[in-house]
Amino acid sequence: MASAAAPLPAAEVLAAEFAARSPDALLAAKRVLDAMQCRSPGRSLALEKRWQLKLLLGRNSGVARARAKDPARPFLPRQF
């Protein structure tokens, strides 16, 4: 029987990935995933499109592009 991977190290890796992302993008992902549980696919897709537009026009979008060259640059506080 194979042993299961320890959950704490896997959770720490996932948390580090989340910490490297825009706080606005994380919120948008959470909202879209929550909507998928209780809405029709068409409404969920429309919500995802609205969030994508908000993210592209948001201030942290520019910061995310700048972080490609300078990963130490911090994100701005969450906009939404």
mmCIF file as gemmi writes it, N, C-alpha and C atoms, coordinates in Angstrom:
data_model
loop_
_atom_site.group_PDB
_atom_site.id
_atom_site.type_symbol
_atom_site.label_atom_id
_atom_site.label_alt_id
_atom_site.label_comp_id
_atom_site.label_asym_id
_atom_site.label_entity_id
_atom_site.label_seq_id
_atom_site.pdbx_PDB_ins_code
_atom_site.Cartn_x
_atom_site.Cartn_y
_atom_site.Cartn_z
_atom_site.occupancy
_atom_site.B_iso_or_equiv
_atom_site.pdbx_formal_charge
_atom_site.auth_seq_id
_atom_site.auth_asym_id
_atom_site.pdbx_PDB_model_num
ATOM 1 N N . MET Axp A 1 ? 0.834 -1.166 0 1 0 ? 1 A 1
ATOM 2 C CA . MET Axp A 1 ? 0 0 0 1 0 ? 1 A 1
ATOM 3 C C . MET Axp A 1 ? 0.892 1.248 0 1 0 ? 1 A 1
ATOM 4 N N . ALA Axp A 2 ? 0.62 2.161 -0.916 1 0 ? 2 A 1
ATOM 5 C CA . ALA Axp A 2 ? 1.415 3.388 -0.999 1 0 ? 2 A 1
ATOM 6 C C . ALA Axp A 2 ? 0.941 4.377 0.063 1 0 ? 2 A 1
ATOM 7 N N . SER Axp A 3 ? 1.889 5.064 0.672 1 0 ? 3 A 1
ATOM 8 C CA . SER Axp A 3 ? 1.503 6.049 1.68 1 0 ? 3 A 1
ATOM 9 C C . SER Axp A 3 ? 1.098 7.355 1.003 1 0 ? 3 A 1
ATOM 10 N N . ALA Axp A 4 ? 0.14 8.021 1.605 1 0 ? 4 A 1
ATOM 11 C CA . ALA Axp A 4 ? -0.34 9.302 1.071 1 0 ? 4 A 1
ATOM 12 C C . ALA Axp A 4 ? 0.693 10.384 1.364 1 0 ? 4 A 1
ATOM 13 N N . ALA Axp A 5 ? 0.78 11.346 0.468 1 0 ? 5 A 1
ATOM 14 C CA . ALA Axp A 5 ? 1.705 12.467 0.674 1 0 ? 5 A 1
ATOM 15 C C . ALA Axp A 5 ? 1.24 13.269 1.89 1 0 ? 5 A 1
ATOM 16 N N . ALA Axp A 6 ? 2.182 13.794 2.625 1 0 ? 6 A 1
ATOM 17 C CA . ALA Axp A 6 ? 1.846 14.589 3.804 1 0 ? 6 A 1
ATOM 18 C C . ALA Axp A 6 ? 1.103 15.849 3.375 1 0 ? 6 A 1
ATOM 19 N N . PRO Axp A 7 ? -0.022 16.135 4.001 1 0 ? 7 A 1
ATOM 20 C CA . PRO Axp A 7 ? -0.824 17.28 3.556 1 0 ? 7 A 1
ATOM 21 C C . PRO Axp A 7 ? -0.189 18.64 3.869 1 0 ? 7 A 1
ATOM 22 N N . LEU Axp A 8 ? 0.559 18.76 4.943 1 0 ? 8 A 1
ATOM 23 C CA . LEU Axp A 8 ? 1.12 20.059 5.302 1 0 ? 8 A 1
ATOM 24 C C . LEU Axp A 8 ? 2.109 20.589 4.263 1 0 ? 8 A 1
ATOM 25 N N . PRO Axp A 9 ? 3.083 19.804 3.81 1 0 ? 9 A 1
ATOM 26 C CA . PRO Axp A 9 ? 3.988 20.336 2.782 1 0 ? 9 A 1
ATOM 27 C C . PRO Axp A 9 ? 3.257 20.707 1.486 1 0 ? 9 A 1
ATOM 28 N N . ALA Axp A 10 ? 2.274 19.906 1.106 1 0 ? 10 A 1
ATOM 29 C CA . ALA Axp A 10 ? 1.506 20.221 -0.106 1 0 ? 10 A 1
ATOM 30 C C . ALA Axp A 10 ? 0.724 21.515 0.08 1 0 ? 10 A 1
ATOM 31 N N . ALA Axp A 11 ? 0.16 21.704 1.272 1 0 ? 11 A 1
ATOM 32 C CA . ALA Axp A 11 ? -0.585 22.938 1.555 1 0 ? 11 A 1
ATOM 33 C C . ALA Axp A 11 ? 0.346 24.149 1.566 1 0 ? 11 A 1
ATOM 34 N N . GLU Axp A 12 ? 1.56 23.983 2.067 1 0 ? 12 A 1
ATOM 35 C CA . GLU Axp A 12 ? 2.518 25.09 2.091 1 0 ? 12 A 1
ATOM 36 C C . GLU Axp A 12 ? 2.937 25.487 0.679 1 0 ? 12 A 1
ATOM 37 N N . VAL Axp A 13 ? 3.101 24.514 -0.203 1 0 ? 13 A 1
ATOM 38 C CA . VAL Axp A 13 ? 3.448 24.806 -1.601 1 0 ? 13 A 1
ATOM 39 C C . VAL Axp A 13 ? 2.302 25.567 -2.263 1 0 ? 13 A 1
ATOM 40 N N . LEU Axp A 14 ? 1.076 25.108 -2.032 1 0 ? 14 A 1
ATOM 41 C CA . LEU Axp A 14 ? -0.088 25.772 -2.603 1 0 ? 14 A 1
ATOM 42 C C . LEU Axp A 14 ? -0.234 27.193 -2.058 1 0 ? 14 A 1
ATOM 43 N N . ALA Axp A 15 ? -0.019 27.369 -0.765 1 0 ? 15 A 1
ATOM 44 C CA . ALA Axp A 15 ? -0.1 28.702 -0.157 1 0 ? 15 A 1
ATOM 45 C C . ALA Axp A 15 ? 0.954 29.642 -0.743 1 0 ? 15 A 1
ATOM 46 N N . ALA Axp A 16 ? 2.15 29.124 -1.008 1 0 ? 16 A 1
ATOM 47 C CA . ALA Axp A 16 ? 3.198 29.952 -1.614 1 0 ? 16 A 1
ATOM 48 C C . ALA Axp A 16 ? 2.81 30.374 -3.029 1 0 ? 16 A 1
ATOM 49 N N . GLU Axp A 17 ? 2.165 29.472 -3.777 1 0 ? 17 A 1
ATOM 50 C CA . GLU Axp A 17 ? 1.698 29.83 -5.12 1 0 ? 17 A 1
ATOM 51 C C . GLU Axp A 17 ? 0.636 30.924 -5.04 1 0 ? 17 A 1
ATOM 52 N N . PHE Axp A 18 ? -0.281 30.804 -4.095 1 0 ? 18 A 1
ATOM 53 C CA . PHE Axp A 18 ? -1.32 31.827 -3.929 1 0 ? 18 A 1
ATOM 54 C C . PHE Axp A 18 ? -0.716 33.166 -3.538 1 0 ? 18 A 1
ATOM 55 N N . ALA Axp A 19 ? 0.291 33.137 -2.668 1 0 ? 19 A 1
ATOM 56 C CA . ALA Axp A 19 ? 0.915 34.377 -2.202 1 0 ? 19 A 1
ATOM 57 C C . ALA Axp A 19 ? 1.624 35.116 -3.329 1 0 ? 19 A 1
ATOM 58 N N . ALA Axp A 20 ? 2.015 34.399 -4.372 1 0 ? 20 A 1
ATOM 59 C CA . ALA Axp A 20 ? 2.714 35.022 -5.499 1 0 ? 20 A 1
ATOM 60 C C . ALA Axp A 20 ? 1.748 35.618 -6.518 1 0 ? 20 A 1
ATOM 61 N N . ARG Axp A 21 ? 0.458 35.411 -6.328 1 0 ? 21 A 1
ATOM 62 C CA . ARG Axp A 21 ? -0.558 35.883 -7.28 1 0 ? 21 A 1
ATOM 63 C C . ARG Axp A 21 ? -1.156 37.208 -6.832 1 0 ? 21 A 1
ATOM 64 N N . SER Axp A 22 ? -1.765 37.889 -7.775 1 0 ? 22 A 1
ATOM 65 C CA . SER Axp A 22 ? -2.465 39.13 -7.47 1 0 ? 22 A 1
ATOM 66 C C . SER Axp A 22 ? -3.627 38.851 -6.527 1 0 ? 22 A 1
ATOM 67 N N . PRO Axp A 23 ? -3.784 39.657 -5.476 1 0 ? 23 A 1
ATOM 68 C CA . PRO Axp A 23 ? -4.919 39.447 -4.58 1 0 ? 23 A 1
ATOM 69 C C . PRO Axp A 23 ? -6.256 39.632 -5.301 1 0 ? 23 A 1
ATOM 70 N N . ASP Axp A 24 ? -6.292 40.487 -6.304 1 0 ? 24 A 1
ATOM 71 C CA . ASP Axp A 24 ? -7.511 40.677 -7.088 1 0 ? 24 A 1
ATOM 72 C C . ASP Axp A 24 ? -7.839 39.426 -7.899 1 0 ? 24 A 1
ATOM 73 N N . ALA Axp A 25 ? -6.829 38.805 -8.472 1 0 ? 25 A 1
ATOM 74 C CA . ALA Axp A 25 ? -7.041 37.591 -9.258 1 0 ? 25 A 1
ATOM 75 C C . ALA Axp A 25 ? -7.508 36.438 -8.372 1 0 ? 25 A 1
ATOM 76 N N . LEU Axp A 26 ? -6.972 36.343 -7.171 1 0 ? 26 A 1
ATOM 77 C CA . LEU Axp A 26 ? -7.413 35.292 -6.254 1 0 ? 26 A 1
ATOM 78 C C . LEU Axp A 26 ? -8.873 35.474 -5.878 1 0 ? 26 A 1
ATOM 79 N N . LEU Axp A 27 ? -9.269 36.701 -5.585 1 0 ? 27 A 1
ATOM 80 C CA . LEU Axp A 27 ? -10.665 36.969 -5.241 1 0 ? 27 A 1
ATOM 81 C C . LEU Axp A 27 ? -11.575 36.636 -6.422 1 0 ? 27 A 1
ATOM 82 N N . ALA Axp A 28 ? -11.189 37.029 -7.611 1 0 ? 28 A 1
ATOM 83 C CA . ALA Axp A 28 ? -11.995 36.753 -8.795 1 0 ? 28 A 1
ATOM 84 C C . ALA Axp A 28 ? -12.154 35.252 -9.003 1 0 ? 28 A 1
ATOM 85 N N . ALA Axp A 29 ? -11.087 34.509 -8.812 1 0 ? 29 A 1
ATOM 86 C CA . ALA Axp A 29 ? -11.155 33.055 -8.972 1 0 ? 29 A 1
ATOM 87 C C . ALA Axp A 29 ? -12.103 32.444 -7.95 1 0 ? 29 A 1
ATOM 88 N N . LYS Axp A 30 ? -12.028 32.916 -6.72 1 0 ? 30 A 1
ATOM 89 C CA . LYS Axp A 30 ? -12.931 32.403 -5.683 1 0 ? 30 A 1
ATOM 90 C C . LYS Axp A 30 ? -14.385 32.702 -6.032 1 0 ? 30 A 1
ATOM 91 N N . ARG Axp A 31 ? -14.646 33.919 -6.47 1 0 ? 31 A 1
ATOM 92 C CA . ARG Axp A 31 ? -16.024 34.303 -6.796 1 0 ? 31 A 1
ATOM 93 C C . ARG Axp A 31 ? -16.577 33.485 -7.962 1 0 ? 31 A 1
ATOM 94 N N . VAL Axp A 32 ? -15.762 33.262 -8.968 1 0 ? 32 A 1
ATOM 95 C CA . VAL Axp A 32 ? -16.221 32.49 -10.129 1 0 ? 32 A 1
ATOM 96 C C . VAL Axp A 32 ? -16.456 31.03 -9.73 1 0 ? 32 A 1
ATOM 97 N N . LEU Axp A 33 ? -15.546 30.452 -8.948 1 0 ? 33 A 1
ATOM 98 C CA . LEU Axp A 33 ? -15.732 29.067 -8.513 1 0 ? 33 A 1
ATOM 99 C C . LEU Axp A 33 ? -16.977 28.913 -7.646 1 0 ? 33 A 1
ATOM 100 N N . ASP Axp A 34 ? -17.218 29.882 -6.765 1 0 ? 34 A 1
ATOM 101 C CA . ASP Axp A 34 ? -18.429 29.838 -5.946 1 0 ? 34 A 1
ATOM 102 C C . ASP Axp A 34 ? -19.675 29.927 -6.823 1 0 ? 34 A 1
ATOM 103 N N . ALA Axp A 35 ? -19.637 30.787 -7.825 1 0 ? 35 A 1
ATOM 104 C CA . ALA Axp A 35 ? -20.787 30.962 -8.711 1 0 ? 35 A 1
ATOM 105 C C . ALA Axp A 35 ? -21.072 29.697 -9.511 1 0 ? 35 A 1
ATOM 106 N N . MET Axp A 36 ? -20.041 28.956 -9.834 1 0 ? 36 A 1
ATOM 107 C CA . MET Axp A 36 ? -20.225 27.732 -10.616 1 0 ? 36 A 1
ATOM 108 C C . MET Axp A 36 ? -21.031 26.689 -9.839 1 0 ? 36 A 1
ATOM 109 N N . GLN Axp A 37 ? -21.019 26.783 -8.524 1 0 ? 37 A 1
ATOM 110 C CA . GLN Axp A 37 ? -21.747 25.819 -7.702 1 0 ? 37 A 1
ATOM 111 C C . GLN Axp A 37 ? -23.258 26.045 -7.727 1 0 ? 37 A 1
ATOM 112 N N . CYS Axp A 38 ? -23.677 27.29 -7.922 1 0 ? 38 A 1
ATOM 113 C CA . CYS Axp A 38 ? -25.106 27.577 -7.773 1 0 ? 38 A 1
ATOM 114 C C . CYS Axp A 38 ? -25.727 28.278 -8.982 1 0 ? 38 A 1
ATOM 115 N N . ARG Axp A 39 ? -25.013 28.467 -10.037 1 0 ? 39 A 1
ATOM 116 C CA . ARG Axp A 39 ? -25.556 29.148 -11.21 1 0 ? 39 A 1
ATOM 117 C C . ARG Axp A 39 ? -25.436 28.271 -12.442 1 0 ? 39 A 1
ATOM 118 N N . SER Axp A 40 ? -26.152 28.665 -13.465 1 0 ? 40 A 1
ATOM 119 C CA . SER Axp A 40 ? -26.081 27.937 -14.726 1 0 ? 40 A 1
ATOM 120 C C . SER Axp A 40 ? -24.723 28.193 -15.377 1 0 ? 40 A 1
ATOM 121 N N . PRO Axp A 41 ? -24.302 27.307 -16.272 1 0 ? 41 A 1
ATOM 122 C CA . PRO Axp A 41 ? -23.015 27.507 -16.949 1 0 ? 41 A 1
ATOM 123 C C . PRO Axp A 41 ? -22.94 28.838 -17.7 1 0 ? 41 A 1
ATOM 124 N N . GLY Axp A 42 ? -24.038 29.249 -18.319 1 0 ? 42 A 1
ATOM 125 C CA . GLY Axp A 42 ? -24.04 30.512 -19.051 1 0 ? 42 A 1
ATOM 126 C C . GLY Axp A 42 ? -23.833 31.712 -18.146 1 0 ? 42 A 1
ATOM 127 N N . ARG Axp A 43 ? -24.498 31.712 -17 1 0 ? 43 A 1
ATOM 128 C CA . ARG Axp A 43 ? -24.325 32.821 -16.051 1 0 ? 43 A 1
ATOM 129 C C . ARG Axp A 43 ? -22.929 32.819 -15.449 1 0 ? 43 A 1
ATOM 130 N N . SER Axp A 44 ? -22.394 31.625 -15.199 1 0 ? 44 A 1
ATOM 131 C CA . SER Axp A 44 ? -21.033 31.534 -14.659 1 0 ? 44 A 1
ATOM 132 C C . SER Axp A 44 ? -20.018 32.07 -15.666 1 0 ? 44 A 1
ATOM 133 N N . LEU Axp A 45 ? -20.214 31.745 -16.942 1 0 ? 45 A 1
ATOM 134 C CA . LEU Axp A 45 ? -19.308 32.23 -17.979 1 0 ? 45 A 1
ATOM 135 C C . LEU Axp A 45 ? -19.388 33.752 -18.093 1 0 ? 45 A 1
ATOM 136 N N . ALA Axp A 46 ? -20.603 34.296 -18.022 1 0 ? 46 A 1
ATOM 137 C CA . ALA Axp A 46 ? -20.76 35.756 -18.079 1 0 ? 46 A 1
ATOM 138 C C . ALA Axp A 46 ? -20.065 36.418 -16.895 1 0 ? 46 A 1
ATOM 139 N N . LEU Axp A 47 ? -20.174 35.82 -15.713 1 0 ? 47 A 1
ATOM 140 C CA . LEU Axp A 47 ? -19.503 36.363 -14.534 1 0 ? 47 A 1
ATOM 141 C C . LEU Axp A 47 ? -17.989 36.308 -14.708 1 0 ? 47 A 1
ATOM 142 N N . GLU Axp A 48 ? -17.492 35.21 -15.255 1 0 ? 48 A 1
ATOM 143 C CA . GLU Axp A 48 ? -16.048 35.091 -15.482 1 0 ? 48 A 1
ATOM 144 C C . GLU Axp A 48 ? -15.557 36.171 -16.443 1 0 ? 48 A 1
ATOM 145 N N . LYS Axp A 49 ? -16.319 36.439 -17.485 1 0 ? 49 A 1
ATOM 146 C CA . LYS Axp A 49 ? -15.93 37.484 -18.439 1 0 ? 49 A 1
ATOM 147 C C . LYS Axp A 49 ? -15.879 38.855 -17.767 1 0 ? 49 A 1
ATOM 148 N N . ARG Axp A 50 ? -16.866 39.136 -16.909 1 0 ? 50 A 1
ATOM 149 C CA . ARG Axp A 50 ? -16.859 40.428 -16.201 1 0 ? 50 A 1
ATOM 150 C C . ARG Axp A 50 ? -15.644 40.541 -15.296 1 0 ? 50 A 1
ATOM 151 N N . TRP Axp A 51 ? -15.305 39.471 -14.577 1 0 ? 51 A 1
ATOM 152 C CA . TRP Axp A 51 ? -14.139 39.512 -13.705 1 0 ? 51 A 1
ATOM 153 C C . TRP Axp A 51 ? -12.849 39.673 -14.501 1 0 ? 51 A 1
ATOM 154 N N . GLN Axp A 52 ? -12.77 39.015 -15.654 1 0 ? 52 A 1
ATOM 155 C CA . GLN Axp A 52 ? -11.568 39.161 -16.483 1 0 ? 52 A 1
ATOM 156 C C . GLN Axp A 52 ? -11.389 40.613 -16.913 1 0 ? 52 A 1
ATOM 157 N N . LEU Axp A 53 ? -12.478 41.262 -17.297 1 0 ? 53 A 1
ATOM 158 C CA . LEU Axp A 53 ? -12.393 42.664 -17.699 1 0 ? 53 A 1
ATOM 159 C C . LEU Axp A 53 ? -11.954 43.537 -16.528 1 0 ? 53 A 1
ATOM 160 N N . LYS Axp A 54 ? -12.537 43.301 -15.348 1 0 ? 54 A 1
ATOM 161 C CA . LYS Axp A 54 ? -12.141 44.06 -14.157 1 0 ? 54 A 1
ATOM 162 C C . LYS Axp A 54 ? -10.643 43.879 -13.88 1 0 ? 54 A 1
ATOM 163 N N . LEU Axp A 55 ? -10.186 42.629 -13.98 1 0 ? 55 A 1
ATOM 164 C CA . LEU Axp A 55 ? -8.779 42.354 -13.696 1 0 ? 55 A 1
ATOM 165 C C . LEU Axp A 55 ? -7.858 43.033 -14.697 1 0 ? 55 A 1
ATOM 166 N N . LEU Axp A 56 ? -8.217 42.983 -15.975 1 0 ? 56 A 1
ATOM 167 C CA . LEU Axp A 56 ? -7.375 43.597 -17.001 1 0 ? 56 A 1
ATOM 168 C C . LEU Axp A 56 ? -7.29 45.116 -16.841 1 0 ? 56 A 1
ATOM 169 N N . LEU Axp A 57 ? -8.36 45.722 -16.367 1 0 ? 57 A 1
ATOM 170 C CA . LEU Axp A 57 ? -8.38 47.174 -16.193 1 0 ? 57 A 1
ATOM 171 C C . LEU Axp A 57 ? -7.89 47.606 -14.809 1 0 ? 57 A 1
ATOM 172 N N . GLY Axp A 58 ? -7.67 46.657 -13.918 1 0 ? 58 A 1
ATOM 173 C CA . GLY Axp A 58 ? -7.272 46.977 -12.552 1 0 ? 58 A 1
ATOM 174 C C . GLY Axp A 58 ? -5.807 47.364 -12.427 1 0 ? 58 A 1
ATOM 175 N N . ARG Axp A 59 ? -5.508 47.983 -11.312 1 0 ? 59 A 1
ATOM 176 C CA . ARG Axp A 59 ? -4.137 48.442 -11.045 1 0 ? 59 A 1
ATOM 177 C C . ARG Axp A 59 ? -3.161 47.293 -10.873 1 0 ? 59 A 1
ATOM 178 N N . ASN Axp A 60 ? -3.603 46.193 -10.282 1 0 ? 60 A 1
ATOM 179 C CA . ASN Axp A 60 ? -2.69 45.068 -10.058 1 0 ? 60 A 1
ATOM 180 C C . ASN Axp A 60 ? -2.34 44.327 -11.335 1 0 ? 60 A 1
ATOM 181 N N . SER Axp A 61 ? -3.059 44.588 -12.402 1 0 ? 61 A 1
ATOM 182 C CA . SER Axp A 61 ? -2.708 43.983 -13.69 1 0 ? 61 A 1
ATOM 183 C C . SER Axp A 61 ? -1.344 44.496 -14.153 1 0 ? 61 A 1
ATOM 184 N N . GLY Axp A 62 ? -1.144 45.789 -14.025 1 0 ? 62 A 1
ATOM 185 C CA . GLY Axp A 62 ? 0.153 46.37 -14.377 1 0 ? 62 A 1
ATOM 186 C C . GLY Axp A 62 ? 1.262 45.882 -13.464 1 0 ? 62 A 1
ATOM 187 N N . VAL Axp A 63 ? 0.935 45.737 -12.188 1 0 ? 63 A 1
ATOM 188 C CA . VAL Axp A 63 ? 1.928 45.23 -11.236 1 0 ? 63 A 1
ATOM 189 C C . VAL Axp A 63 ? 2.307 43.795 -11.598 1 0 ? 63 A 1
ATOM 190 N N . ALA Axp A 64 ? 1.32 42.991 -11.996 1 0 ? 64 A 1
ATOM 191 C CA . ALA Axp A 64 ? 1.604 41.597 -12.366 1 0 ? 64 A 1
ATOM 192 C C . ALA Axp A 64 ? 2.551 41.539 -13.566 1 0 ? 64 A 1
ATOM 193 N N . ARG Axp A 65 ? 2.339 42.426 -14.529 1 0 ? 65 A 1
ATOM 194 C CA . ARG Axp A 65 ? 3.25 42.451 -15.686 1 0 ? 65 A 1
ATOM 195 C C . ARG Axp A 65 ? 4.651 42.891 -15.262 1 0 ? 65 A 1
ATOM 196 N N . ALA Axp A 66 ? 4.726 43.864 -14.361 1 0 ? 66 A 1
ATOM 197 C CA . ALA Axp A 66 ? 6.034 44.339 -13.891 1 0 ? 66 A 1
ATOM 198 C C . ALA Axp A 66 ? 6.747 43.262 -13.072 1 0 ? 66 A 1
ATOM 199 N N . ARG Axp A 67 ? 5.975 42.427 -12.383 1 0 ? 67 A 1
ATOM 200 C CA . ARG Axp A 67 ? 6.587 41.359 -11.572 1 0 ? 67 A 1
ATOM 201 C C . ARG Axp A 67 ? 7.262 40.301 -12.426 1 0 ? 67 A 1
ATOM 202 N N . ALA Axp A 68 ? 6.947 40.249 -13.701 1 0 ? 68 A 1
ATOM 203 C CA . ALA Axp A 68 ? 7.644 39.314 -14.585 1 0 ? 68 A 1
ATOM 204 C C . ALA Axp A 68 ? 9.129 39.667 -14.667 1 0 ? 68 A 1
ATOM 205 N N . LYS Axp A 69 ? 9.437 40.956 -14.556 1 0 ? 69 A 1
ATOM 206 C CA . LYS Axp A 69 ? 10.833 41.407 -14.592 1 0 ? 69 A 1
ATOM 207 C C . LYS Axp A 69 ? 11.42 41.55 -13.188 1 0 ? 69 A 1
ATOM 208 N N . ASP Axp A 70 ? 10.568 41.934 -12.219 1 0 ? 70 A 1
ATOM 209 C CA . ASP Axp A 70 ? 11.024 42.158 -10.85 1 0 ? 70 A 1
ATOM 210 C C . ASP Axp A 70 ? 10.069 41.475 -9.877 1 0 ? 70 A 1
ATOM 211 N N . PRO Axp A 71 ? 10.291 40.188 -9.572 1 0 ? 71 A 1
ATOM 212 C CA . PRO Axp A 71 ? 9.374 39.445 -8.703 1 0 ? 71 A 1
ATOM 213 C C . PRO Axp A 71 ? 9.262 39.997 -7.285 1 0 ? 71 A 1
ATOM 214 N N . ALA Axp A 72 ? 10.191 40.847 -6.878 1 0 ? 72 A 1
ATOM 215 C CA . ALA Axp A 72 ? 10.141 41.409 -5.528 1 0 ? 72 A 1
ATOM 216 C C . ALA Axp A 72 ? 9.137 42.554 -5.417 1 0 ? 72 A 1
ATOM 217 N N . ARG Axp A 73 ? 8.671 43.056 -6.534 1 0 ? 73 A 1
ATOM 218 C CA . ARG Axp A 73 ? 7.721 44.173 -6.499 1 0 ? 73 A 1
ATOM 219 C C . ARG Axp A 73 ? 6.402 43.709 -5.87 1 0 ? 73 A 1
ATOM 220 N N . PRO Axp A 74 ? 5.928 44.415 -4.861 1 0 ? 74 A 1
ATOM 221 C CA . PRO Axp A 74 ? 4.706 43.97 -4.176 1 0 ? 74 A 1
ATOM 222 C C . PRO Axp A 74 ? 3.44 44.371 -4.941 1 0 ? 74 A 1
ATOM 223 N N . PHE Axp A 75 ? 2.402 43.567 -4.739 1 0 ? 75 A 1
ATOM 224 C CA . PHE Axp A 75 ? 1.101 43.925 -5.293 1 0 ? 75 A 1
ATOM 225 C C . PHE Axp A 75 ? 0.496 45.031 -4.452 1 0 ? 75 A 1
ATOM 226 N N . LEU Axp A 76 ? -0.39 45.791 -5.053 1 0 ? 76 A 1
ATOM 227 C CA . LEU Axp A 76 ? -1.138 46.816 -4.345 1 0 ? 76 A 1
ATOM 228 C C . LEU Axp A 76 ? -2.237 46.128 -3.518 1 0 ? 76 A 1
ATOM 229 N N . PRO Axp A 77 ? -2.816 46.821 -2.532 1 0 ? 77 A 1
ATOM 230 C CA . PRO Axp A 77 ? -3.92 46.211 -1.802 1 0 ? 77 A 1
ATOM 231 C C . PRO Axp A 77 ? -5.061 45.829 -2.765 1 0 ? 77 A 1
ATOM 232 N N . ARG Axp A 78 ? -5.832 44.842 -2.364 1 0 ? 78 A 1
ATOM 233 C CA . ARG Axp A 78 ? -6.918 44.35 -3.196 1 0 ? 78 A 1
ATOM 234 C C . ARG Axp A 78 ? -7.893 45.476 -3.528 1 0 ? 78 A 1
ATOM 235 N N . GLN Axp A 79 ? -8.285 45.562 -4.775 1 0 ? 79 A 1
ATOM 236 C CA . GLN Axp A 79 ? -9.177 46.606 -5.27 1 0 ? 79 A 1
ATOM 237 C C . GLN Axp A 79 ? -10.636 46.264 -5.072 1 0 ? 79 A 1
ATOM 238 N N . PHE Axp A 80 ? -10.976 45.017 -5.152 1 0 ? 80 A 1
ATOM 239 C CA . PHE Axp A 80 ? -12.382 44.616 -5.187 1 0 ? 80 A 1
ATOM 240 C C . PHE Axp A 80 ? -12.823 44.004 -3.891 1 0 ? 80 A 1
